[in-house]
Amino acid sequence: MSLLRVENIDKTFVTTRALKNAAIIVEEGEIRGLVGENGSGKSTLVSIVSGIIRPDGGRMFKNETAYAPESVLDAGREKIGIVVQEMGTIDGLTVAANLFLGEERLFKRFGLLNTANMNRRSLEVLHRYGIVNIQPDADIGALTFEDRKLVEFAKALYIDPDLLIVDETTTALSHHGREILFSELKRLKKKKRSVIFISHDLGEVIEHCDSVTVMKDGETVDTVSTRGLNEHDLKELMVGRELQHTYYREDTEASYEEEVILRVENLTLNGAYYDVSFELHRGEILGIGGLTNCGMHLLGKTLFGLKPATSGSVEVSDGNKRITNYVDAIAGGIGYLPKNRDQEGLMLLSSIRENICLPSLSSIQKRGFISPSKERKLAQYGAEQLSIKMSSINQLCLYLSGGNKQKVALSKWLVKDSDILILDCPTRGIDVAVKASIYGLMQELKKEGKAVLVISEELQELIGVSDRIIVLKAGRVKKIFERRKDLTEEEIIHFMI
Amino acid sequence: MRGFKRIVPYIGLVLIIVLFSALTGGKLLSFRNLKLIFNQAVVLIIGCIGVTFVMAQGSLDLSQGSLLGISGAMAATFAAITPGLSLPLAILTGIAVGMINGTLLAFFKIPSFIVTLCVLFVLRGLTVIATHSGSIPLPFAMLSLDNFRIKASILVTVILAAYYAYTYTSLGKNMRAIGSGETSARYSGVPVERMKVLAYLISGLLCGLCGWLNVVRTGAADSKTGLLFELDILTALVLGGMPLTGGSSAKLQSAIIGGLMLALLSNGMVLVGIKAELQQAVKGVIFLLAVYLSFERESVVMIK
């Protein structure tokens, strides 16, 4: 008998179809992985199962009886618990209060809450799951993100769930936290309980799950056993066709002109990066890699004049201008694609036209007058160049897909004809097709003699596109690799950690 | 749906005209009354146009009421020395206050709501001092300036200049960009701080002009001049379809049509014989209703 059966679930947010006919069956005592690219609908599906949101259509059954939770509390009564991807605890309350949120009546007497009793029970619960470093009366806001996640985990566990859902939590956990998590999952399995486990770490999924369901564009496309499955096969299932490696550059040697276009000398920003020096050449794609917090993202902001350095200099060769603010940076021919697309890269409440034209307004104006037709032409040109999928250039960016948003964010610098492009995680959260077109674009820019600086957390990408790769570790340049055929991720990782 | 929203203010305008024409037996549109409405609308529309530049950025300017008072007081005080000084002084006062508002917001990072509310209090105090808790009469000769032609040409000039700056220059586009997403606008090269100060400067300048127009019309600067003017402006703008969040859907037309609507509404209520106290209450309810109808709840989380 299946523990949970979900059939034909649909869900639409405003205009985005998040789920189409999604279906999943979880057996008793099964640990089920749930994987898929960003935006494929994983979180939406489990939010529906756990009562956080309600579906537009479809049916769910638990132990073969109809199940339609109206809230998380409903789901809890049916013994379905969830650890969400985002912050699931409430600031300003103690650990114990968070743990027993909604269950306070257990400790109530004559209308008064017996806090001491609640704290005692909390300590028991935490210890039961091997969490010994957290005090029940501590303010939850004072805990680290990892500890807060563990509290959430304990909260989901103590109701003794038939089904536990863990949504992309492991990235927030250290080795110790993961050990706790996985040993508890095993214990649940032994007790014939079930788990749905979401993670982007495919290796982790294959190791700890019995089977895995793959989602793509809001549909559940396949469910396979993890026995004998490898990461590559799973990736192929996720993108829906055979992975091609050809979207990377085909040449295997570094090539760029001698002319230096951007010079960085002894750049230091206390607390972020130290003593960084390099030269960027015409026709070069320069990669910068490292761990998320190695300082590379802030370095990108400094190069564009957004984050003043403590010492050192950034100079564009065109007139030997020093860059100290973003207005100068743009005037010096630099364009910047931020990592955080929705907050920094795009004005979501403006149209495609307005977004594309904004940096170029100064060049299309004539004695202060900006002709609407010139503006339209520029935006049309930019949108066509990158084949942005849209109803018209007057469409708001809010409703574009991630890939198309990224194209708009890029387009504004292309129509500006920037000589130097700083791209921070240019392919984050976008699908394979757009990825390929962005890599293609980078090579075109290279051919035109422009320079591209790619900051990325994906080593495969850096190896695939860069002429040189600068590796940062704790804010310092550890190594510079030249492009070569046999460069491997392992070799680079060695210098990162 | 978007197209429909755009014409809602026009429908509202027609409804107000039809309603009050019916209630007053056509008196609303009599020549004499139209002149009254025009007088009221001039100041309101110019004030609204100024605030439009601020609201396009998603900020508020609540200092208008007292600014109208203090710039009027300045105009009247200096008119006693030389009538020619009155207009420049009123406008300079507005510019100075706008600079202070903008600087406190842009460089000291105090929310615009708080900044302009505090400035509203401070300026009201100064207005009371400047008028010695009473009123300052204007030299008799200046009363002739209160004529239709002068006011109409000022209004048309302001509308045309503002429309041009707002629609066809990088100034207006940059300001709307800030309303659509401040960080993204900055990352696209918009000098955000400068634009913020500029917007308040424009708003202050035009309010100073309003102060002068107002004192010329009434013939004296009073300690109570301009009370609640800031809320009239806000109500008018929202009635005209201005989104409180600013951004690319903020249109200058909102200022004109909204100003006109509120002037008609206030005048109509007087004609119908609604008591002054009750008029304020009605305006409050209308404001709330307009916000409720126009607020885009979905997009508000995306903003600040």
HADDOCK unambig.tbl for C-alpha pairs under 7 A between the chains (distance, minus, plus):
assign (segid A and resid 326 and name CA) (segid B and resid 189 and name CA) 6.27 0.50 0.50
assign (segid A and resid 327 and name CA) (segid B and resid 189 and name CA) 5.48 0.50 0.50
assign (segid A and resid 330 and name CA) (segid B and resid 189 and name CA) 6.69 0.50 0.50
assign (segid A and resid 343 and name CA) (segid B and resid 183 and name CA) 6.63 0.50 0.50
assign (segid A and resid 343 and name CA) (segid B and resid 184 and name CA) 6.33 0.50 0.50
assign (segid A and resid 344 and name CA) (segid B and resid 183 and name CA) 5.29 0.50 0.50
assign (segid A and resid 344 and name CA) (segid B and resid 184 and name CA) 4.19 0.50 0.50
assign (segid A and resid 344 and name CA) (segid B and resid 187 and name CA) 6.62 0.50 0.50
assign (segid A and resid 345 and name CA) (segid B and resid 184 and name CA) 5.22 0.50 0.50
assign (segid A and resid 346 and name CA) (segid B and resid 184 and name CA) 5.36 0.50 0.50
assign (segid A and resid 347 and name CA) (segid B and resid 180 and name CA) 5.29 0.50 0.50
assign (segid A and resid 347 and name CA) (segid B and resid 181 and name CA) 4.79 0.50 0.50
assign (segid A and resid 347 and name CA) (segid B and resid 184 and name CA) 5.76 0.50 0.50
assign (segid A and resid 347 and name CA) (segid B and resid 185 and name CA) 6.96 0.50 0.50
assign (segid A and resid 348 and name CA) (segid B and resid 180 and name CA) 6.70 0.50 0.50
assign (segid A and resid 349 and name CA) (segid B and resid 180 and name CA) 5.12 0.50 0.50
assign (segid A and resid 349 and name CA) (segid B and resid 247 and name CA) 6.71 0.50 0.50
assign (segid A and resid 349 and name CA) (segid B and resid 248 and name CA) 6.71 0.50 0.50
assign (segid A and resid 350 and name CA) (segid B and resid 180 and name CA) 5.93 0.50 0.50
assign (segid A and resid 350 and name CA) (segid B and resid 248 and name CA) 5.32 0.50 0.50
assign (segid A and resid 358 and name CA) (segid B and resid 188 and name CA) 6.51 0.50 0.50
assign (segid A and resid 359 and name CA) (segid B and resid 188 and name CA) 5.26 0.50 0.50
assign (segid A and resid 359 and name CA) (segid B and resid 189 and name CA) 5.90 0.50 0.50
assign (segid A and resid 361 and name CA) (segid B and resid 170 and name CA) 6.20 0.50 0.50
assign (segid A and resid 368 and name CA) (segid B and resid 169 and name CA) 5.76 0.50 0.50
assign (segid A and resid 369 and name CA) (segid B and resid 168 and name CA) 5.65 0.50 0.50
assign (segid A and resid 369 and name CA) (segid B and resid 169 and name CA) 5.38 0.50 0.50
assign (segid A and resid 370 and name CA) (segid B and resid 168 and name CA) 5.11 0.50 0.50
assign (segid A and resid 370 and name CA) (segid B and resid 169 and name CA) 5.52 0.50 0.50
assign (segid A and resid 371 and name CA) (segid B and resid 168 and name CA) 6.84 0.50 0.50
